Amino acid sequence: MKKALSNIWQLGIKELWSLRRDPVMLLLIFFSFTIMVYSAASAIPDTLNNAPIAIVDEDDSPLSQQIADAFYPPQFTLPEHITVAQMDAGLDTGRYTFVLHIPSNLQRDVLAGHLAEVQLNVDATRMDQAFSGSAYVEQIISEEVDTFVLRHRDTASLPVELVLRARFNPALDKTWFSSLLQIIDNITMLSIILTGAALIREREHGTVEHLLVMPVTPTQIMLAKVWAMAAVVLLAAALSLQFVVRGLLQVPIEGSVGLFLAGAGLSLFANTALGIYLATVARSMPQFGLLLMLVLLPLILLSGGATPRESMPVLVQHLMLAAPTTHLVQLGEGVLYRAAGLDIVWVQFLALFIIGCILFTLSLRRFRRMLAEMG
């Protein structure tokens, strides 16, 4: 046993030295856990930010002025007051994303209880702003009209008032969720890439044959690759959580980082084994890249991070329970956001351990077959 552990340790150190001499892989690790995490959290927000808006006010009433004053930074730029003749040109040139056309006699119709319409013109080529911004504008106009009407005539109050309280993320800040999700995606991606690329590189350079004549077993070779690559990714993830998520993005973490990293370690055990399995199937690095695309896309998109699992077909929900990323997303959200303890997330830990053992067994069998063919 002591000799086997020594072999695993020494082979793992060899993997680390090999990675150290690969500047492309080192750059990929650094880029993934710094720039990718930051950009995913802040580059494309799902809320409006300085959306350009103009207003055509043909009513020129206290109500129309109150509506115009409701649009202000940071969601919108300060509204520009334009004429009908300037509206189409402003939209065509991309100067405005929204143009609100307030018709004449709006205030008179609202106070009289008549149907009143306000036209919102949207530049739909700016898809993110157009989609979310239309709902913002509609909500703002409704609230301002209701407030104006309540001051001028009696309105029956509803017997029930809905009060919304958001737990764990009171401001509904996308940054809090996106940063963690990107780290989980990077853990999955890099663990598969590093182990698979290391094995293919050894096979292409002929160093696998050197290992075959050494007193080591396929199990020891696999375990060495697993612990070495998993340690690198786990260290990078821990540093990213501390300096990028907590430090640069100012995302509060409520739960135990150590408990999350322990779950990530089990996920790495499964993903590194999957990377080795893909490397034994692929004949070359380009083939490995193609297989990687087929595997990574479902793991990332169907894990419950990008889309809630409840919104997916039932069959997909059941199938994705076999993916380690699904359980890591649930574990990460529970531990880091809700401060869940081991008494709550033990199910995810058990699932990751079982999946890891199954993938390791399948990969080891495939690895032995590959070595037998080479021998």
N, C-alpha and C positions, 0 to 999 in steps of 0.2 A: 504493500500500500504506500509506504514511504517513497519507494522508487517511482511508482506511478504518479504520485502527487508532484514529485520533483520534475518528472518529464513534462507534465501538464504546465507547470510553472515556467520551465525553461522554454518550451514551445510558445507559450503565451508571450514571453519577453521577446522572442524572435518576431512574433507578429507585430508587436509594438515598435520594434526597430524598423521593420519593413514599412510600417505606416509612417514613421518619422521621416523616412527617405522619399515619401511620396507627397510632394508639395501640392498636387492637385487635390488629393483627398483631404489634406489638412486645410486647404482653402475652403473646400466644400463644407467641412465641419464648422469652421469659423463663420462662414457666410450663413449657414443654415440656422445657427443658434444666436445670431446677432441681427443681421440686417433683415433676414426673412421674418423673424419673430416681430421685430419692430414695424416693418412695413405691413405685415398682415394685420397688426393691431391698429395701425393709425393711418395707413395710406388710403384706404377706401372705406370711410365710415358710412354706416347705414343711416345716419342722421344728416340733415341738411347743414351745410356750412357755407355761409356767404353766397347763397343762391341769388343771382341778379334778378330783380323784379321791377316792373314798371306798372303804373296805374293810370288808367284813363278814367278820370272822374268827371262825368257829365252831370252829376247830381249836385255837387258842390254844397253838401248839407252837413250838419253836425254828425250824422250817422256815417256818411262816406268818409269824413275826416277821421272819425274814430277808427274806422276799418283800416284806413291808410296808416294811421299811427301804430297799429298793432304789428306791423312788419318792421322788424329791426334786427340788427346783428345779435348773436352770431349765426342764427339760422338763415337770415336773409340780409342782403345789403339794404341800405336805406333806399326806399322806393323813389324812382324817378317819375315825375308827373309828366305825361306826354299826351299827345292828341291821337285821335283815331288814325290819322294819316301816317303817323310815325310808327304805329303798332306793327304792321307787317314787315316793314323794313328792319326794325329792331330785332324781330324774331329771325328773319332770314339771314341776317349778318351774325347771329349768335350773340348779340349784345345783351339780350334778355333771355332768361329761361322761362319766366312767367310774366304774362301781361294780364292784369286784372282790369276788366272793363265794367265800370259801375254805371248803369244807365241812369237817365234822368228820372226824377220822381220816385227814386228808391225809398227814401225816408217816408214820403207820403203814403206809398203803398204798404209799407211795413206797418205803420201806425194805424192804417185803416183795416188791417187784417187781410189785405189782398195778397195774391200770389206775386212775389217779386223774384226776379232772376238776375243773377250776376254772372257774367261770362268770364271764364278763366281760359286764356290761351297759353298753351304749353309747347315748348320746344322739346319734342319727344326724342330727338337724337341724343339728348343727354339723359340716358335711360334711368340711371340711379336717382338723379335729382328729380326727374319728371315723375317717377313712380311714387316716391315717398313725399315729394313736395306737394303734389296735388292733394293728398290727404291732409297735410299740414295747413294748406290754404283753406280748405273746406272747414276744418275744425276752427281755425282762427275766426273766419267770417261768422260761423254759427255762434260762437261764444260772444263776439262783439255785438251781434244783432240781439241776442238774448239779453245781454246786459243793458243795451239801449232801451229795449222794450220794457224791461222791468222797472225802469225809472220813469216811464211815461204812462203805463197803464197797468192795472191789476192783472196778474197772471196766476192761474191756479198752479200751486206747487205740487209736485209729484209726491205720492205717499212714501216712496222708497227712494233713497239717495245712494248711489253707488260710489263707494270710496275705495280707490285702488291703493294697495300697498305692495311694493315690490321687495321681496326678501332677498338677501345676499348680494343684490346689485341694485340699490335703491334708485340710482340715476339711470338705470338701463344702459350703462356704458358698454358699448360693443368691445372696447379695448380689453376689458376684464376677461371676456370669454375668448376672444380671438387669439390673444397671446398664449393662453394655456393650450388651446386647440392646436396652434402652430407648433408648439413644443412637442406635443404628443405625435403629431404628424411627422415631425423631424426625427423623433425617436424611432418610429416605425421605418421611415425611409432609410435613414443612415445605417441602422442595424442590419438591414437586408443588404444594402449596397456594400458596406465595408466587408462583411464576411464573404459574400458571394464574389466580390472583386478580388479579394485576397486569394481565394481558392483558385479562381480562373487564372490569376496572374502566376501562381505557383505552377499550375499545369502548363501554361504557355512557356514558362521559363525552364521547365524541366526539374524544378526543385521537389516536386512530389515524388519523383523517382528516388531522390536522395533520402527522403523520409522513409521510403519503403525498406531501405537497407539498414535503417537504424532500429534499435530495440524499442520501438514505440508501437502502439496499437492504434487502429483507426479511431477508437473511442477517445484516446488521449489527444490525438490530433484535433478532433472536433471540439473537445472540451477546451482546449487551449485557444482555439479561434473564438469560441463563444465567450469565454471570460475576458479575453483581451479586448475584443471589439465592444463588448457590452460595457466594460469599464470606461473606455474612451467616451462612448455616447452618454453614459450615465454622468460622468464628470462634466461633460459639456452641457448637459441638461440642467444639472445643479447650478453651474455658474450662470447659465442663462436665466434661470429663475431668480437668482439673487441680484444680478447686476443689470439685466435687461428688463425683466418683468417688474421686480420690486423697485429697482433703482431708477432706471430710465423712464419706464412707463408709469411708475407710481401706482401699481396695481396692488391693493391690499390682499394678503393671503391669510386666511383665518385659521386653517388647519395645520397639520404637521407636515412639513416638507420631507422629513425623514420617512414618514409612512408612505407618502406618495412615491418617493424614490425607491422604496422597497418594492412597491407594486410595479414601478417602471422596470426594476431589475428582473422581475418575473416575466414581464412583457418582452424584455430584451432576450431572455432565454429562449422564448418561443420564436421571436423574429429572426434572431441570428441563426437558429436551426433552419428556419424557412429559407434564409439566404443561402445556406449551404446546399439545401435541397435544389434550389433553382440553379445554383452553379454546377451541380452534377448533371442536370438536365441539359443545360446550354453547352454548345460546343465551342463557343467563342464569346468574347466580351460583347460584340453587337447583339448576338442572340440573347445574352443575359439581359441587356438593356431592353429588348422587346418584351421578354418575359416579365421584367420588372414593371413595365407599364401596365401589363394585363393584371398584375397582382396588386400594385399599389393603389390604382384608381378605386377599385371596390373597397379596399381596406380603409381608405381615407374618406371617400364619399358616403359609404354606407355604414360607418361605424357609429353614427348617432351624433357626431360633432357638427358636420355641415347641415344635416337635416335631422330633426327629431325622429327617433326610431318608430314612435307611434304613428308618424305620417307615412311610413313605408308599408308596402304590402306585407301581410302576415308571413308569407313564405320567406320573404327577404329578412324579416326580423328574426325568424328562427335560424336561417342559414348563417346570418352574421354572428350568432352566438358562438360559432366555431372560430371566430377571428379574435386574436388577442387585442386588437385595437379597440374593439367594442367595449371590452371590459376595462381597458385602461382609461377610456373616456369617462365611463361611469365612475371609476375609482377616483380619477383626478377631480371631477366636478364635486364629488362627495367630500373628499378630504380637503382640498384647497379652498373651496368656496363655502361649504356647509360645516366645516370642522368635524366631519364624521370620523369616528374612531374605528379601530379594528373590529369591534363588535358589530359594526354596520357593514363594512366593506369586506368582511372575510369571505363572502360569496365570490366577489371578484378575484380575491387572492387565490382561492381554491380553483376557480375556473382557469386562471392564467397558469397555474401550476400544472393542471391536467393537460391543457392545450400544449404547453411547453414540452411535457414528457412525450406526448403523442408525436409532435413534430420532430423532436429530437430522435425518437426511435425510427421514424420513417426516413429521416435524413441520414442517420447512421447506416441503415440498411442500404440506402441508395449509394452512400459514400463507399461502403465496402464493395459494392458491386462495381463501382467505377475503378477502385484500386485493383480489383481482380482482373478487370479488362485490360488495365494498363500493365499489370504484371505478366 
